[in-house]
Amino acid sequence: MNWKLFFTTYAMLFLAELGDKTQLAVFTLVTQNESPIPIFLGASAALITVTLIAAFFGNMITKYVPESYLQLGAGVIFIVIGIFVLKDALGNLVM
Protein backbone atom coordinates (compact mmCIF):
# COMPACT_ATOMS: atom_id res chain seq x y z
CA MET A 1 0.00 0.00 0.00
CA ASN A 2 1.28 3.46 -0.90
CA TRP A 3 0.84 5.21 2.47
CA LYS A 4 2.09 8.55 1.20
CA LEU A 5 -0.63 8.57 -1.47
CA PHE A 6 -3.18 7.43 1.13
CA PHE A 7 -2.38 10.27 3.55
CA THR A 8 -2.11 12.86 0.77
CA THR A 9 -5.56 11.86 -0.47
CA TYR A 10 -6.95 11.86 3.07
CA ALA A 11 -5.57 15.31 3.87
CA MET A 12 -6.69 16.82 0.56
CA LEU A 13 -10.25 15.49 0.82
CA PHE A 14 -10.53 16.28 4.52
CA LEU A 15 -9.66 19.92 3.86
CA ALA A 16 -11.88 20.07 0.76
CA GLU A 17 -14.90 18.73 2.67
CA LEU A 18 -14.68 21.16 5.59
CA GLY A 19 -17.67 23.47 5.30
CA ASP A 20 -18.85 21.63 2.19
CA LYS A 21 -22.53 21.08 1.38
CA THR A 22 -22.25 17.50 2.64
CA GLN A 23 -21.14 18.67 6.06
CA LEU A 24 -23.89 21.30 6.11
CA ALA A 25 -26.46 18.66 5.14
CA VAL A 26 -25.29 16.45 8.00
CA PHE A 27 -25.52 19.39 10.43
CA THR A 28 -29.05 20.08 9.24
CA LEU A 29 -30.16 16.46 9.53
CA VAL A 30 -28.76 16.14 13.05
CA THR A 31 -30.47 19.33 14.21
CA GLN A 32 -33.79 18.15 12.75
CA ASN A 33 -33.61 14.56 14.04
CA GLU A 34 -31.24 14.67 17.04
CA SER A 35 -29.88 11.22 16.06
CA PRO A 36 -26.21 11.66 15.17
CA ILE A 37 -25.18 7.98 14.96
CA PRO A 38 -27.53 6.81 12.15
CA ILE A 39 -26.90 10.08 10.29
CA PHE A 40 -23.13 9.61 10.63
CA LEU A 41 -23.37 6.02 9.42
CA GLY A 42 -25.65 6.92 6.50
CA ALA A 43 -23.49 9.86 5.44
CA SER A 44 -20.33 7.76 5.73
CA ALA A 45 -21.83 4.96 3.64
CA ALA A 46 -22.94 7.47 1.01
CA LEU A 47 -19.49 9.08 0.83
CA ILE A 48 -17.80 5.68 0.60
CA THR A 49 -20.14 4.65 -2.23
CA VAL A 50 -19.65 7.88 -4.17
CA THR A 51 -15.88 7.69 -3.72
CA LEU A 52 -15.89 4.05 -4.83
CA ILE A 53 -17.74 4.99 -8.00
CA ALA A 54 -15.39 7.88 -8.69
CA ALA A 55 -12.25 5.85 -8.01
CA PHE A 56 -13.15 2.81 -10.08
CA PHE A 57 -15.27 4.26 -12.86
CA GLY A 58 -13.94 7.80 -13.22
CA ASN A 59 -11.17 6.87 -15.60
CA MET A 60 -13.47 4.70 -17.70
CA ILE A 61 -16.18 7.36 -17.96
CA THR A 62 -13.76 10.02 -19.19
CA LYS A 63 -12.87 7.76 -22.12
CA TYR A 64 -16.46 8.08 -23.40
CA VAL A 65 -17.68 11.42 -22.03
CA PRO A 66 -15.64 14.62 -22.44
CA GLU A 67 -14.51 16.23 -19.19
CA SER A 68 -16.30 19.48 -20.07
CA TYR A 69 -19.64 17.61 -20.23
CA LEU A 70 -18.99 16.04 -16.84
CA GLN A 71 -18.20 19.45 -15.35
CA LEU A 72 -21.33 20.95 -16.90
CA GLY A 73 -23.46 18.08 -15.58
CA ALA A 74 -21.98 18.44 -12.10
CA GLY A 75 -22.65 22.18 -12.16
CA VAL A 76 -26.28 21.67 -13.16
CA ILE A 77 -26.75 19.06 -10.42
CA PHE A 78 -25.27 21.46 -7.82
CA ILE A 79 -27.65 24.21 -8.93
CA VAL A 80 -30.68 21.90 -8.80
CA ILE A 81 -29.77 20.65 -5.33
CA GLY A 82 -29.20 24.25 -4.21
CA ILE A 83 -32.64 25.25 -5.46
CA PHE A 84 -34.27 22.41 -3.50
CA VAL A 85 -32.34 23.28 -0.33
CA LEU A 86 -33.18 26.98 -0.71
CA LYS A 87 -36.85 26.19 -1.35
CA ASP A 88 -36.98 24.00 1.76
CA ALA A 89 -35.22 26.62 3.88
CA LEU A 90 -37.52 29.39 2.70
CA GLY A 91 -40.55 27.17 3.31
CA ASN A 92 -39.40 26.60 6.88
CA LEU A 93 -39.00 30.35 7.44
CA VAL A 94 -42.55 31.07 6.29
CA MET A 95 -44.06 28.46 8.62
C-alpha positions, 0 to 999 in steps of 0.5 A, a space after each residue: 500500500 502506498 501510504 504517502 498517497 493514502 495520507 495525501 488523499 486523506 488530507 486533501 479530501 478532509 480539507 476540501 470537505 470542511 464546510 462543504 454542502 455535505 457537512 452542512 447537510 449532516 448538520 441540518 439532519 442532526 439538528 432536525 432529528 437529534 440522532 447523530 449515529 444513524 446520520 453519521 453512518 448513513 453519510 459515511 456509507 454514502 461518501 464511501 459509495 460515491 468515492 468508490 464509483 469515482 475511483 473505479 469508474 472515473 477513468 473509464 467514464 472520461 474515455 467516453 464522455 468529455 470532461 467538459 460535459 462532466 463538469 457541466 453536468 456536475 454544475 447543473 446538479 449542484 444548482 438543482 440541489 441548491 434550489 431544493 435546499 433553498 426552497 426547503 429553507 424558505 418554506 421553513 421560514 414562512 411556517 
